[in-house]
Amino acid sequence: MVHNVTWPTWKELQANTIIVVISSVMIALIIFAMDFAFGITGDAKSFWKGALGFIYGMF
C-alpha cells in the first residue's frame, strides 16, 4: 500500500480545496435561506417568523 499511493499535485490540491469551500458556502447559504423562509421563532415579538409563521399568524 505504501508504493501504490499517489498524492495530488499542489495545483490539484488547491483546485479541489476551492471546490470544497465554494460548495460548503453554497450549501450553508441554501440552508440559511430555507431556515429563514420557513423557520418559526418562538418569540411572538419577532419581526420575521418565516413564511409558515406568517401563514399561521393569519389564522
C-alpha positions as CSV (number, residue, x, y, z in Angstrom):
1,M,0.0,0.0,0.0
2,V,2.9,2.4,0.6
3,H,4.0,2.1,-3.0
4,N,0.6,2.4,-4.6
5,V,-0.4,5.8,-3.1
6,T,-0.5,8.7,-5.5
7,W,-0.6,12.1,-3.9
8,P,-2.2,15.1,-5.7
9,T,-0.1,17.8,-7.0
10,W,-0.1,21.2,-5.4
11,K,-2.3,22.6,-8.2
12,E,-4.8,19.8,-7.9
13,L,-5.0,20.2,-4.1
14,Q,-5.6,23.9,-4.4
15,A,-8.3,23.4,-7.1
16,N,-10.1,20.7,-5.0
17,T,-9.9,22.8,-1.9
18,I,-11.5,25.8,-3.7
19,I,-14.3,23.5,-4.9
20,V,-15.0,22.2,-1.4
21,V,-15.0,25.7,0.1
22,I,-17.4,27.1,-2.5
23,S,-19.7,24.0,-2.2
24,S,-19.7,24.4,1.6
25,V,-20.6,28.0,1.4
26,M,-23.4,27.4,-1.2
27,I,-24.9,24.7,0.9
28,A,-24.7,26.8,4.1
29,L,-26.5,29.7,2.2
30,I,-29.2,27.4,0.9
31,I,-29.8,26.0,4.4
32,F,-29.8,29.6,5.9
33,A,-32.4,30.7,3.2
34,M,-34.6,27.7,3.9
35,D,-34.4,28.3,7.6
36,F,-35.1,32.0,7.2
37,A,-38.0,31.4,4.9
38,F,-39.7,28.5,6.7
39,G,-38.4,28.9,10.3
40,I,-40.8,29.7,13.0
41,T,-39.3,31.5,16.0
42,G,-40.8,31.0,19.4
43,D,-40.7,34.8,20.1
44,A,-44.1,36.5,19.4
45,K,-42.4,39.9,19.2
46,S,-40.1,38.7,16.5
47,F,-40.3,40.8,13.3
48,W,-39.8,37.8,10.9
49,K,-41.4,34.5,11.7
50,G,-40.8,32.9,8.4
51,A,-43.3,32.0,5.7
52,L,-45.1,29.4,7.8
53,G,-45.1,31.8,10.8
54,F,-46.8,34.4,8.7
55,I,-49.4,31.9,7.4
56,Y,-50.1,30.6,11.0
57,G,-50.4,34.1,12.3
58,M,-53.3,34.8,9.8
59,F,-55.5,32.2,11.4
